Amino acid sequence: MFCRYFCVFSLCLFLPTQRRCSLGHVSNLPSSDATSLPGFENLTMGYNKYLRPYFGGEPVQIAMSLDIASISSISESDMDYTATIYLQQRWTDPRLVFHGNKSFSLDARLVELLWVPDTYIVESKKSFLHDVTVGNRLIRLFSNGTILYALRITTTVACNMDLSKYPMDTQTCRLQLESWGYNENDVVFTWLRGNDSVHGLEKLQLSQYTVERYYTLASKSQQETGNYPRLILQFELRRNVLYFILETYVPSTLLVMLSWVSFWITLDSVPARTCIGVTTVLSMTTLMIGSRSSLSKTNCFIKAIDVYLGICFSFIFGALVEYAVAHYSSSQKCAAKAPRERSANELAKEMEEVNISNIFNSSITSYKQKISFTSIEISSNNVNCSDLTMKTHEKIKCVLRNKMHRIIGYFTIQNPSNVDHYSKLLFPLFFMLVNVFYWAYYLYF
């Protein structure tokens, strides 16, 4: 009874001044205004907000449209986005038909006295209705009983993202509207004007993304309690890769090129080449940690940027290992030549101190050395394993020994200075080839 009186009192505000209202009925007074609103009496006489229009008959047709005011944040770590939307719903209630061709905007508090759809946002994590300075709701009543119900909502909706191509990825997110309690036998959801029912997405300016395209769908949600109508807004977001190129890809590429500088430094400059190698490795490690810290909750994904940083780190580490191999080979070659080389001063000094006993001893020593060198040379060269006097197992050992000598000789670096010479060509060539395959795969596949 109280609601009835409150509604009648509120409706009196919309009636002409020549009409007099009382708590219980509306009385007409002579007036020059021919517009009459007999349909408003239904709010106080027999209107039941707990029953939908056409109760027990055909379902209610509810047409919807959306205005996207903003998408404030898109979180890869939480896999959701936050949007502020204006949701407009239209339906026809024959109990609210009145004569005339005018429409009236009613106080938003009257929504408590009317039947409204139980629409909710699917996969919404958190939503709220704006209420400053009053609840941001709009009710407009047309003479044919059509009701326009508009809401301003901010919602955080889940969006499953595939980050395998990050930051060259394109994400597809959805905004889904569904009836909570009324199934398809009670209500039917439709878009008011198809794709034109959605406005604002084409004008959005996002920090990391660009809206590629969007489209609307109408479907049904099959639940255990029945089939419920659902409307879907699906939009594709393409990430702006230019920021990541300047922030990550260019610095990592420059670090790889910096590691190649060591190939032009001589092998004797140990501090210089070691400093370049260690510095580039540490810098690359810092860059990799920084790129992953921004997506700390999605480290389980192997992303495109992780693959590229791993490639760059491998080339930088390879340049450091290349110097270690070249320097070790050079030192071994110098150590082998050292016993055979003597300076002129040492030879002159030995000639001054020579005597008969020394000559005799040196001749014996030189003869022993010749024998030992000869045996070494014989053992190092391929031995003829076709000797008839050799046993079978000895022939097998001989063949295996010759094979091992050939393999070792194949991998033995004869001239360590050639390692840097080949590295100057091979490292840039392989790096360019890897880049071609990398960018072709992640951009076109």
KEGU-161574 format. One line per 8 residues: number of its first residue (from 1); their letters; for each residue x, y, z of C-alpha. Coordinates in steps of 0.2 Angstrom, whole numbers, plus 5000, padded with zeros to 4 digits. Layout:
BEGIN
NUM = A = X Y Z | ...
END
This chain:
BEGIN
1 = MFCRYFCV = 5000 5000 5000 | 5014 5012 5004 | 5022 5009 4987 | 5006 5012 4979 | 5004 5029 4987 | 5023 5033 4984 | 5021 5030 4966 | 5005 5040 4964
9 = FSLCLFLP = 5014 5054 4973 | 5029 5053 4961 | 5018 5052 4946 | 5009 5068 4950 | 5025 5078 4946 | 5023 5073 4928 | 5004 5078 4927 | 4998 5095 4921
17 = TQRRCSLG = 4995 5108 4934 | 4976 5107 4930 | 4975 5089 4937 | 4973 5086 4955 | 4981 5070 4963 | 4976 5061 4979 | 4983 5046 4988 | 4972 5032 4979
25 = HVSNLPSS = 4966 5040 4963 | 4969 5053 4950 | 4955 5065 4947 | 4953 5075 4931 | 4950 5094 4931 | 4945 5104 4916 | 4960 5108 4906 | 4965 5115 4889
33 = DATSLPGF = 4979 5101 4888 | 4972 5087 4878 | 4986 5075 4883 | 4980 5061 4895 | 4990 5048 4904 | 4978 5034 4909 | 4991 5021 4908 | 5000 5028 4924
41 = ENLTMGYN = 4985 5022 4934 | 4992 5004 4931 | 5006 5008 4943 | 4993 5009 4957 | 4979 4998 4950 | 4984 4980 4947 | 5002 4982 4942 | 5013 4968 4949
49 = KYLRPYFG = 5032 4971 4947 | 5035 4953 4952 | 5027 4946 4936 | 5035 4949 4919 | 5026 4957 4904 | 5016 4944 4895 | 5016 4932 4910 | 5011 4915 4905
57 = GEPVQIAM = 5012 4919 4886 | 5026 4924 4874 | 5043 4929 4880 | 5048 4947 4882 | 5059 4954 4868 | 5073 4963 4876 | 5084 4974 4864 | 5101 4980 4871
65 = SLDIASIS = 5114 4992 4865 | 5131 4997 4873 | 5142 5012 4874 | 5160 5008 4879 | 5166 5024 4889 | 5183 5017 4893 | 5194 5002 4895 | 5205 5008 4909
73 = SISESDMD = 5217 4993 4911 | 5221 4976 4903 | 5231 4965 4915 | 5241 4951 4908 | 5246 4945 4925 | 5228 4944 4931 | 5221 4940 4914 | 5206 4953 4915
81 = YTATIYLQ = 5201 4970 4909 | 5192 4984 4917 | 5179 4994 4907 | 5166 5007 4910 | 5150 5004 4900 | 5133 5012 4897 | 5120 4997 4896 | 5104 5002 4888
89 = QRWTDPRL = 5089 4989 4888 | 5073 4991 4879 | 5057 4981 4881 | 5038 4983 4880 | 5026 4981 4894 | 5008 4982 4888 | 5003 4987 4906 | 5011 5004 4904
97 = VFHGNKSF = 5003 5009 4888 | 4995 5027 4888 | 4988 5038 4875 | 4998 5051 4866 | 5015 5051 4857 | 5026 5058 4871 | 5039 5050 4881 | 5043 5054 4899
105 = SLDARLVE = 5059 5052 4909 | 5055 5045 4926 | 5064 5047 4942 | 5077 5033 4944 | 5070 5028 4961 | 5054 5022 4952 | 5064 5007 4945 | 5060 4998 4962
113 = LLWVPDTY = 5041 4999 4957 | 5044 4991 4939 | 5048 4975 4932 | 5066 4975 4925 | 5076 4961 4917 | 5089 4952 4928 | 5103 4954 4916 | 5121 4951 4923
121 = IVESKKSF = 5139 4951 4916 | 5146 4934 4913 | 5164 4931 4920 | 5163 4947 4929 | 5175 4947 4944 | 5170 4964 4951 | 5156 4976 4946 | 5148 4991 4953
129 = LHDVTVGN = 5135 5004 4948 | 5140 5022 4949 | 5130 5032 4962 | 5137 5050 4962 | 5128 5060 4965 | 5113 5048 4963 | 5112 5031 4956 | 5117 5032 4937
137 = RLIRLFSN = 5101 5025 4931 | 5089 5031 4918 | 5070 5026 4915 | 5061 5032 4900 | 5043 5027 4897 | 5035 5028 4879 | 5017 5029 4875 | 5017 5012 4867
145 = GTILYALR = 5023 5004 4884 | 5041 5003 4878 | 5053 5006 4893 | 5071 5012 4891 | 5082 5007 4906 | 5100 5013 4905 | 5114 5009 4918 | 5132 5015 4920
153 = ITTTVACN = 5143 5001 4926 | 5161 4998 4929 | 5166 4980 4928 | 5181 4969 4929 | 5179 4954 4917 | 5190 4939 4915 | 5199 4937 4898 | 5209 4922 4894
161 = MDLSKYPM = 5225 4927 4885 | 5237 4917 4875 | 5254 4925 4878 | 5265 4913 4868 | 5268 4927 4855 | 5270 4941 4868 | 5273 4956 4863 | 5267 4952 4845
169 = DTQTCRLQ = 5251 4945 4851 | 5233 4948 4847 | 5220 4945 4861 | 5202 4942 4859 | 5191 4947 4874 | 5172 4946 4877 | 5159 4955 4886 | 5144 4943 4889
177 = LESWGYNE = 5127 4948 4895 | 5115 4934 4901 | 5098 4933 4910 | 5101 4926 4927 | 5084 4918 4931 | 5073 4919 4916 | 5076 4906 4903 | 5073 4907 4884
185 = NDVVFTWL = 5054 4903 4887 | 5053 4920 4897 | 5064 4932 4889 | 5074 4934 4872 | 5089 4945 4871 | 5093 4953 4855 | 5105 4967 4849 | 5096 4983 4845
193 = RGNDSVHG = 5105 4986 4828 | 5117 4972 4826 | 5135 4978 4826 | 5129 4996 4826 | 5122 4993 4844 | 5140 4995 4851 | 5148 5012 4851 | 5164 5019 4858
201 = LEKLQLSQ = 5176 5005 4854 | 5182 5013 4838 | 5187 5029 4847 | 5196 5021 4862 | 5215 5026 4865 | 5223 5012 4874 | 5241 5013 4881 | 5247 4996 4874
209 = YTVERYYT = 5233 4990 4862 | 5224 4995 4847 | 5206 4989 4844 | 5207 4979 4828 | 5189 4974 4826 | 5173 4969 4835 | 5157 4960 4832 | 5141 4955 4841
217 = LASKSQQE = 5134 4938 4843 | 5118 4931 4850 | 5118 4913 4858 | 5111 4903 4872 | 5119 4896 4888 | 5115 4879 4892 | 5113 4876 4910 | 5106 4862 4921
225 = TGNYPRLI = 5091 4873 4925 | 5088 4877 4906 | 5094 4887 4892 | 5097 4905 4895 | 5098 4919 4882 | 5116 4927 4880 | 5123 4942 4870 | 5141 4942 4866
233 = LQFELRRN = 5152 4957 4862 | 5169 4950 4855 | 5183 4962 4851 | 5201 4959 4846 | 5216 4969 4854 | 5232 4970 4845 | 5247 4975 4856 | 5258 4989 4850
241 = VLYFILET = 5275 4981 4848 | 5285 4998 4845 | 5287 5001 4863 | 5295 4983 4866 | 5306 4985 4851 | 5314 5001 4858 | 5314 4994 4876 | 5320 4976 4874
249 = YVPSTLLV = 5324 4971 4856 | 5335 4985 4851 | 5346 4984 4867 | 5348 4965 4867 | 5353 4966 4848 | 5366 4979 4852 | 5373 4969 4866 | 5375 4954 4854
257 = MLSWVSFW = 5384 4966 4842 | 5395 4973 4856 | 5401 4955 4860 | 5407 4953 4842 | 5420 4967 4845 | 5431 4955 4854 | 5434 4946 4838 | 5444 4961 4832
265 = ITLDSVPA = 5455 4961 4847 | 5471 4950 4848 | 5472 4935 4858 | 5485 4942 4869 | 5474 4955 4876 | 5466 4944 4889 | 5459 4958 4901 | 5450 4967 4886
273 = RTCIGVTT = 5442 4952 4879 | 5437 4945 4895 | 5430 4962 4901 | 5419 4963 4885 | 5413 4945 4887 | 5408 4946 4905 | 5401 4963 4904 | 5389 4959 4889
281 = VLSMTTLM = 5384 4943 4898 | 5379 4952 4914 | 5370 4966 4905 | 5360 4953 4895 | 5356 4944 4911 | 5349 4960 4919 | 5339 4964 4903 | 5331 4947 4904
289 = IGSRSSLS = 5327 4948 4922 | 5319 4966 4919 | 5308 4959 4905 | 5301 4945 4915 | 5298 4956 4931 | 5284 4965 4922 | 5274 4949 4920 | 5279 4940 4936
297 = KTNCFIKA = 5263 4930 4937 | 5264 4923 4920 | 5282 4916 4920 | 5275 4899 4916 | 5273 4905 4898 | 5287 4904 4886 | 5284 4920 4877 | 5291 4926 4860
305 = IDVYLGIC = 5301 4940 4870 | 5309 4926 4881 | 5314 4916 4865 | 5323 4931 4858 | 5332 4936 4874 | 5337 4917 4875 | 5344 4918 4857 | 5354 4934 4861
313 = FSFIFGAL = 5361 4927 4877 | 5367 4911 4868 | 5376 4922 4855 | 5384 4932 4868 | 5389 4917 4879 | 5396 4909 4863 | 5407 4924 4859 | 5414 4922 4877
321 = VEYAVAHY = 5417 4903 4875 | 5425 4906 4857 | 5438 4917 4865 | 5441 4904 4879 | 5444 4890 4865 | 5455 4901 4854 | 5466 4907 4869 | 5468 4889 4876
329 = SSSQKCAA = 5473 4883 4858 | 5485 4897 4857 | 5493 4893 4873 | 5495 4875 4870 | 5503 4878 4853 | 5516 4890 4861 | 5519 4877 4875 | 5523 4864 4862
337 = KAPRERSA = 5536 4875 4853 | 5544 4882 4869 | 5556 4867 4872 | 5562 4868 4854 | 5566 4886 4853 | 5581 4894 4862 | 5588 4911 4861 | 5604 4916 4853
345 = NELAKEME = 5611 4921 4870 | 5608 4904 4878 | 5616 4895 4864 | 5632 4906 4865 | 5633 4904 4884 | 5632 4885 4882 | 5646 4885 4868 | 5658 4894 4880
353 = EVNISNIF = 5656 4881 4893 | 5657 4866 4882 | 5670 4853 4885 | 5673 4835 4880 | 5662 4827 4894 | 5648 4839 4889 | 5650 4835 4871 | 5649 4817 4875
361 = NSSITSYK = 5635 4818 4887 | 5625 4830 4875 | 5628 4818 4860 | 5621 4803 4871 | 5606 4814 4876 | 5603 4820 4858 | 5603 4802 4852 | 5590 4797 4866
369 = QKISFTSI = 5579 4812 4861 | 5580 4807 4843 | 5574 4790 4847 | 5560 4796 4858 | 5554 4809 4845 | 5555 4795 4832 | 5544 4784 4843 | 5532 4798 4846
377 = EISSNNVN = 5530 4802 4828 | 5528 4783 4823 | 5514 4782 4837 | 5506 4798 4832 | 5504 4793 4813 | 5493 4780 4806 | 5501 4762 4809 | 5499 4749 4796
385 = CSDLTMKT = 5487 4737 4803 | 5489 4724 4789 | 5504 4715 4797 | 5502 4696 4796 | 5511 4694 4812 | 5498 4704 4822 | 5484 4695 4831 | 5466 4699 4828
393 = HEKIKCVL = 5462 4709 4844 | 5479 4719 4840 | 5472 4723 4823 | 5456 4729 4830 | 5465 4740 4843 | 5476 4746 4829 | 5461 4751 4818 | 5452 4760 4832
401 = RNKMHRII = 5468 4769 4837 | 5470 4776 4819 | 5451 4781 4819 | 5454 4791 4835 | 5469 4799 4828 | 5460 4805 4813 | 5445 4812 4823 | 5456 4821 4835
409 = GYFTIQNP = 5466 4828 4821 | 5450 4834 4813 | 5445 4844 4828 | 5462 4850 4832 | 5464 4869 4829 | 5480 4870 4819 | 5480 4889 4819 | 5471 4898 4833
417 = SNVDHYSK = 5471 4915 4825 | 5459 4907 4811 | 5446 4905 4825 | 5443 4924 4826 | 5444 4926 4807 | 5429 4913 4805 | 5420 4920 4820 | 5419 4937 4812
425 = LLFPLFFM = 5409 4930 4798 | 5399 4915 4805 | 5392 4924 4821 | 5384 4939 4811 | 5378 4927 4797 | 5370 4915 4809 | 5362 4929 4820 | 5354 4936 4804
433 = LVNVFYWA = 5347 4919 4799 | 5340 4916 4816 | 5332 4934 4816 | 5324 4930 4799 | 5316 4914 4805 | 5311 4922 4822 | 5302 4937 4815 | 5294 4927 4800
441 = YYLYF = 5287 4914 4812 | 5280 4926 4825 | 5273 4939 4813 | 5265 4928 4800 | 5262 4911 4808
END
